[in-house]
Amino acid sequence: MKKEYEEVCYELLRPEQVKAIREKCPIVYIPAGSLEWHGVQNPLGTDGLKAHAICCEAAIRHGGIVLPAFYLGILGDREGWGPAGWKGFTVTSGTVELMWANMFRLALGLIADGWKTLVGVTGHDIEPQRDAIHNAIQQAAKGSPAKGFAITEGENWEGGEAMRFSMDHAGAWETSVMMAVHPGRVDLESLRTQMGDRAGLDKLEMKEAEGIGGFNPLKHASAELGDQIIRFCADRIGRRAVEVLEGKILPLDKADKRFMDNPGPR
């Protein structure tokens, strides 16, 4: 993790530091992810690590604080997913109901503590995960002065249309973000060894042996691209969080990717 992110990490701060942030900008980011296969080259916690980095960047740029990554992924089956020969590395601890219940209780506590805007960001980019977080925040905020919303990381790309690479699974997007914030945890040579004479492919499919979906990290991933992705997503999320805090726009009752690009008040 980048050293500068430590100044907005809730778990690393003393009470008076958290109090000062809350009084200045009562936005709290809730990053979430899964524990699952992200290629031989990436950490199993890539989803949560990405979301946490983006939230930290948003808090540094626009104010607020960031909770530790919440590792509870809605994964759809008991075994989880992985390519042939790599089963048994996915932690399948989540359901929609469990995600909602945990996030609801968390949101209630944050609101009681005085946080006014709650922002859920999931790096496990599936709508049921986003919706469970969003709905929990909306339910917890009813009858209170707090507001909030939840989005998937990839919604930033879909709305902004300013990035060459889209959200993927262990491809150039995700691997680049890991290279930017956790460079010592990425091992591209292990992927190169696995791919052999396929290393020159431009794009990969999830069904293939690498279990990677998207542009080939060996050709396209870099720490520079990772920094670009983080800054791009963080700026969009942070700006929207501030707009919600200032009452310039109201969160939608139901999560919708169009929310990130809604230009006016509701």
C-alpha positions in Angstrom: 0.0 0.0 0.0 1.2 3.5 -0.8 2.6 5.3 2.3 0.4 8.3 1.7 -2.8 6.2 2.0 -2.1 5.6 5.6 -3.3 9.1 6.6 -6.9 8.1 5.6 -7.0 4.5 6.8 -9.4 4.3 9.8 -7.6 1.4 11.4 -4.3 3.2 11.5 -5.5 6.5 13.0 -5.8 7.6 16.6 -9.2 8.9 17.8 -8.4 12.5 17.6 -7.3 12.1 14.0 -10.5 10.3 13.0 -12.5 13.0 14.8 -10.7 15.8 12.9 -11.5 14.1 9.6 -15.1 13.6 10.5 -15.6 17.2 11.5 -14.0 18.5 8.3 -15.5 16.0 5.8 -17.8 13.3 7.2 -17.5 11.0 4.2 -16.7 7.3 4.9 -15.7 4.9 2.2 -16.5 1.2 2.6 -14.3 -0.9 0.2 -15.4 -4.4 -0.5 -14.1 -7.4 -2.4 -13.8 -11.1 -2.6 -11.1 -13.7 -2.0 -10.7 -15.6 -5.2 -8.5 -16.5 -8.2 -6.9 -13.6 -10.0 -4.4 -15.4 -12.1 -1.1 -16.9 -10.9 0.4 -13.4 -10.9 -1.9 -11.5 -8.5 -2.9 -11.8 -4.8 -6.2 -13.6 -4.0 -7.5 -10.4 -2.4 -7.1 -8.3 -5.5 -10.7 -7.2 -5.6 -10.6 -5.7 -2.1 -7.1 -4.3 -2.5 -8.1 -2.4 -5.6 -11.3 -1.0 -4.0 -9.3 0.1 -0.9 -6.7 1.9 -3.0 -9.2 3.7 -5.0 -11.1 4.8 -1.9 -7.9 6.0 -0.3 -7.1 8.1 -3.3 -10.6 9.5 -3.3 -10.3 10.4 0.4 -6.9 12.1 -0.1 -8.2 14.1 -3.0 -11.7 15.0 -1.8 -11.8 14.3 1.9 -13.1 11.6 4.2 -11.8 8.3 5.6 -11.5 4.7 4.5 -12.5 1.6 6.3 -10.4 -1.6 5.9 -11.4 -3.7 2.9 -14.5 -5.8 3.6 -13.7 -9.3 2.2 -17.1 -10.8 1.6 -17.8 -11.7 -2.0 -21.0 -13.0 -3.5 -19.5 -15.8 -5.6 -22.5 -18.0 -6.6 -21.4 -21.5 -5.6 -19.8 -23.5 -2.9 -16.4 -24.2 -4.5 -15.8 -20.8 -6.0 -14.2 -20.3 -9.4 -10.8 -21.2 -10.7 -9.3 -22.6 -13.9 -8.3 -26.3 -14.3 -5.7 -27.2 -11.7 -6.4 -24.2 -9.5 -9.5 -25.1 -7.6 -9.8 -24.5 -3.8 -8.4 -21.0 -3.5 -11.7 -19.1 -3.4 -13.4 -18.3 -0.1 -17.1 -18.6 -0.7 -18.4 -17.0 2.5 -21.0 -14.6 1.1 -24.6 -14.5 0.0 -26.8 -11.5 -0.9 -28.5 -11.8 2.5 -25.3 -12.0 4.5 -23.8 -9.1 2.6 -26.9 -7.0 3.2 -27.0 -7.8 6.9 -23.4 -7.1 7.5 -23.5 -3.8 5.6 -26.7 -2.7 7.2 -25.3 -3.2 10.7 -22.1 -1.5 9.7 -24.0 1.5 8.1 -26.1 1.9 11.2 -23.0 2.1 13.4 -21.3 4.6 11.1 -24.4 6.8 11.0 -24.7 6.7 14.8 -21.0 7.8 14.9 -21.8 11.0 12.9 -20.7 10.1 9.4 -23.0 11.8 6.9 -22.1 10.2 3.6 -21.4 6.5 3.2 -19.9 5.3 0.0 -19.6 1.6 -0.8 -17.1 0.6 -3.5 -16.8 -3.0 -4.6 -14.0 -4.3 -6.6 -15.9 -7.6 -7.1 -17.9 -6.2 -10.0 -21.2 -8.0 -9.9 -24.5 -6.2 -9.5 -25.9 -8.4 -6.7 -22.9 -7.4 -4.5 -23.3 -3.7 -5.4 -27.0 -3.8 -4.8 -26.8 -5.5 -1.4 -24.4 -2.8 -0.2 -26.4 0.0 -1.7 -29.7 -1.2 -0.4 -28.2 -1.7 3.1 -26.9 1.9 3.2 -30.3 3.2 2.0 -32.2 1.3 4.6 -29.8 2.3 7.4 -30.0 6.0 6.4 -33.8 6.2 6.5 -34.9 8.7 9.1 -31.4 10.1 9.6 -29.5 13.0 8.1 -27.1 10.6 6.4 -27.1 9.6 2.8 -25.0 7.2 0.7 -24.6 5.0 -2.3 -22.7 2.0 -3.6 -21.1 1.4 -7.0 -18.9 -1.2 -8.7 -15.4 -0.2 -9.6 -16.1 -0.8 -13.3 -19.0 1.6 -13.4 -16.4 4.4 -13.5 -15.1 3.2 -16.8 -18.5 2.5 -18.3 -19.7 6.0 -17.6 -16.5 8.0 -18.1 -15.5 6.3 -21.4 -12.1 7.9 -20.9 -10.0 4.7 -20.3 -8.7 2.5 -23.1 -8.9 -0.6 -20.8 -12.1 -1.7 -19.1 -12.6 -3.5 -15.9 -11.5 -7.1 -16.3 -10.6 -10.2 -14.4 -6.9 -10.5 -13.7 -6.2 -8.8 -17.0 -4.4 -5.5 -17.7 -6.8 -3.4 -15.6 -6.6 -5.4 -12.3 -3.0 -6.4 -12.6 -1.9 -2.8 -13.3 -3.7 -1.6 -10.2 -1.9 -4.3 -8.1 1.4 -3.2 -9.7 0.8 0.4 -8.7 -0.2 -0.2 -5.0 1.3 -3.6 -4.1 4.2 -4.1 -6.6 5.9 -6.7 -4.5 2.8 -8.9 -4.6 2.7 -9.2 -8.4 4.7 -11.8 -10.2 4.4 -11.5 -14.0 7.1 -14.0 -14.6 5.0 -16.8 -13.1 2.3 -15.9 -15.7 4.9 -15.8 -18.5 6.0 -19.3 -17.5 2.4 -20.5 -17.4 1.6 -19.1 -20.8 4.7 -20.2 -22.6 4.3 -19.7 -26.3 0.9 -18.0 -25.7 2.5 -15.1 -24.0 2.1 -12.9 -27.1 -1.7 -13.1 -27.2 -3.4 -9.7 -27.0 -6.6 -10.8 -25.1 -7.5 -13.8 -22.9 -10.7 -15.6 -22.2 -11.8 -16.7 -18.7 -12.3 -20.3 -20.0 -8.6 -20.6 -20.9 -6.0 -22.2 -18.7 -4.9 -18.8 -17.1 -8.4 -18.0 -15.9 -7.9 -14.4 -17.1 -10.5 -12.3 -18.9 -9.3 -9.2 -20.7 -6.2 -7.7 -22.2 -3.0 -9.8 -21.6 -1.1 -8.4 -18.6 2.2 -9.4 -20.1 1.6 -7.0 -23.0 -0.4 -4.2 -21.4 -0.1 -4.1 -17.6 2.1 -1.5 -15.9 2.3 0.5 -12.7 1.7 3.6 -14.7 -1.6 2.3 -16.1 -2.5 1.3 -12.6 -1.9 4.8 -11.2 -4.0 6.2 -14.1 -6.9 3.8 -13.3 -6.8 4.6 -9.6 -6.7 8.4 -10.1 -9.5 8.2 -12.7 -11.8 6.2 -10.6 -11.0 8.0 -7.3 -11.7 11.4 -8.8 -15.1 10.4 -10.1 -16.1 8.7 -6.9 -14.8 11.4 -4.6 -16.5 14.2 -6.6 -19.8 12.3 -6.4 -19.4 11.7 -2.7 -18.8 15.4 -2.1 -21.9 16.3 -4.2 -24.0 14.0 -2.1 -22.6 15.4 1.1 -23.3 19.0 0.0 -26.9 18.1 -1.1 -26.2 18.8 -4.8 -27.4 15.4 -5.8 -29.4 12.7 -4.0 -28.5 9.0 -4.2 -30.9 6.8 -6.1 -33.2 4.5 -4.2 -31.9 1.6 -6.2 -28.3 1.3 -7.5 -27.9 2.3 -11.1 -24.6 2.8 -13.0 -26.0 6.0 -14.5 -25.8 7.6 -11.1 -22.1 8.3 -11.6 -22.8 10.5 -14.6 -26.1 12.1 -13.5 -25.2 15.8 -14.0 -27.9 17.5 -12.0 -29.8 17.5 -8.7 -32.6 15.1 -8.0 
